[in-house]
C-alpha cells in the first residue's frame, strides 16, 4: 500500500528573539493534483512525520507547498507500507 510521508523539519515563529508555536497549512500534490491539505500547529526543530493514505504513486511526482506565519521546512516522500500492519515493507 502506498503512503505519503509528510515530514515537518522546522516549524516556529520568532517573537522577541524567542521561538514560539506557530501554524502552517501544507498542500500536498501528486503531479498537478492536490491530494491533501494538512493544518499543522506547534513548534519543532527536529523532524516530525505523518503518514497519509495514497493510491498508486508509482512514477508520479510528489511535492508540498505551505503557508506559514513563521519559519517552516517540509518534505514529502512516497513510501510502501504493509497493508495489514501499516509498518514499512522491507526494501
N, C-alpha and C positions, 0 to 999 in steps of 0.2 A: 504494500500500500504506500502510495506517495504522500509525503507531507512536506510542508514548507516550514523551515526553521527560521523564525524571526529572532535575530539577536540584537538586543539593545546594548551597545558597547559603552555609551556615555549618555547620561541624561541628568541635567541640572540647570539651575539658573543662578547667576551671581547677584547677590544683594548685599550691599555694604561689604564687598570683598569676601563674602561667605557663600558657600554653596548651599542652596536650599532646594526643596522639592519644586518640580515644575510639571507641566503637562505637555504631551505631544500627541499628534494624530498621525499614524502611519498608514499609508496606502500601498497595498501590495498588488503588483501586476504580474500576470503571466502573459508574455508577449505584450500586446497593447490593451489587453482586457483586465480591468480592475476586478480582482477576485476577493479582496478583503480590506476592511478598514478597521484598524485597531486603535482604541484610545488607551494611552499609557500615561501613568502618573507616578511620581516618586522622584527618587534621586539615586543614581549609581555611577560609579567609575569602574565597576567590574562588570564583565559581560553577563547578561541575564537573557535566557532564551525561552521562547514559547513556540509550541508546535501547532500548526494549523492543518486541518484535513485538506487534501487536494486530490484532484483527479489525475489523469495521466500527464506527467510533466516531462516525459522523455523528449529531449531535443528542443524544449521551449525555454525561452529566456525569462528569468525572474529578475524583478527589480523592486526596490522600495523607495518611496518618496515620503517625506514627512514635513509637517509644520510643527514648530515648537517655539514656545515663549522662553527661550534659553538656548542651551547648547545640547545638541544631540548627535549621535552617530549610530546608524543602524545598518544591518546587512540581512539579506535573505539567501538561503540555500535550499536546494531540493535534497531530501533525504528519503530513503526507503525504510519503512518500519514494518515490523511483523504485524499482520492483521489480527492475530489472536491476543497478543500481549502488549502491543504498541511499543515494544522495545526495538532498538536499532537492529536491522538484519546484518549479519556478518558481511564484510566486504570481500 
